[in-house]
């Protein structure tokens, strides 16, 4: 990945820079998120954000895949992620995903703040209240 890359894709997720401190993470339909996959995603996300502190807009809408217990624990507790990822706004559109994400927040207890949203705009506004640069992203999702 070179220094001008603003986006990366694979069969499980898409990462895209929305601003200098805001990363968009989209889990794709039928994704299989295992520990090696999540470790790769964290590495790629940190590289995209040039290892500077950032906020994440996480899109799980229409994602009906699987995430392993080890991958969830890594997301919640990994120093590689949690030292520079300041907060996660997690977008959902199904009751099943709400249950999965709520369980992750309550059981795995991520170090960084995490909150569930149905609306991209509300998610961005929350991230903005924490310090994310959201102006361009708001134009995209409004």
N, C-alpha and C positions, 0 to 999 in steps of 0.2 A: 504494500500500500504506500503510495507516494504522498508527499506533503500537501498536494492539491486535491486529494480525494475528499469528497464530501458525502459519499454514500457507499455502502457495501451491501450485497445481497447474497443469500445462500438459500438452501431448500427449507430452512427452519425460521429464518428471521430476516428483517431488513433494518439496517441502521442508516440514519440520515441526520446530518447536522442541520438544525433549524436556526440556530444563532451561535454566537461565540461561546455561549454557556448552556445550550439546550440541545439535547440529543433525542431524536425520535427513534423509538424501538418498536417495530411491528412484528408480532409473532404471526407467522403465516398459517393458513389452514392446514390441518393435519401435521403440524410440527411435532417433532420428537425431541424434547429438550432434556438431554442427559448431562451429566457433569462435564464431559469433554466439550459438548456443544456450548454450554453456558460459559465455560472457561474461555473458549474461543471468542464468544460474543463479547465478554468483558474486555478481553485483550484488544479486539478490533474497535470497540467503542472508546476505550481509553486512547488508542492511537488516533482515531478520528478527532477526538477532542484534545489532542496534543498533550495528554496527561495533565490537563488543567482541571480545576473543579468545574463540575457541570450538574445540571438537573436533567431528569429523564421524563419524557412523555411516552408512556408505555401503552401500546395499542394491542389489546387482546381481543378486540372485536372480531367475530367470525373465525376465531381460532379454536379448533376443536381437538387439538393435539394432546400431548401428554408431557408432563414435567416430572422428573424423578425426585424423590425425597432428597437425594444428595445434591441435585441441582438447586432446589429451593434453599437448602441449608447454606450452600455456597453463596447464593444471591444475598441471603440475609446477613452473613457473617464474614465474607471475604474482604480482607484488608485491601486487596488489589482494586476492588470496586468501592468499598465504603470509605476509603480515605479520600476519594475525589468526587464520588457521586453524592450530591447533597440532598436530593429528595426524588421520589418517584410518584408521578400522577398516573394512575393505572386506569385506563378506559376499558369498560366492559359493556356488553349489550345482551347478556343472558343471565338468568338466575344461576345457572350452573357455574358460570365463571365468577359471579359475585361470591358464591360459596367457596370456591377454590381460593380466590384472592383473600377473602376475609380469614379463612383458615390459615393461609400463609402469614398474614399480618399477626394474628393472635398466637399461633403456635410457634412459627419460626422467628418471630419478633425481629424483623429487619432493623439494623442499626440506624439507617437513615429514615426520615419520615416517609410514609407511604399512605396514599389516600385513593379511594375508588371514586370514579366519575363515569357518568353516562355521556357527558358532553365534552368535546374537545375544548370548547371555549372556556367552560368552567374549570377544567383541568389546567389550562394555560393560565387562567387568572390566578389560581391558587399558586402555581409555580412562580408567577410574576410577583405575588405577595411575599415570596421567600427570597426573591432576588434574581430570578431568571429573566433574561432579555427575551420578551415574548412578542414584540411588535410585528415582526415579519411573519411569525407563526400564526398570529391572530388573523392576519390577512388571508393566509392560506386556508385556515379552518373555519372562517366565518361564512 
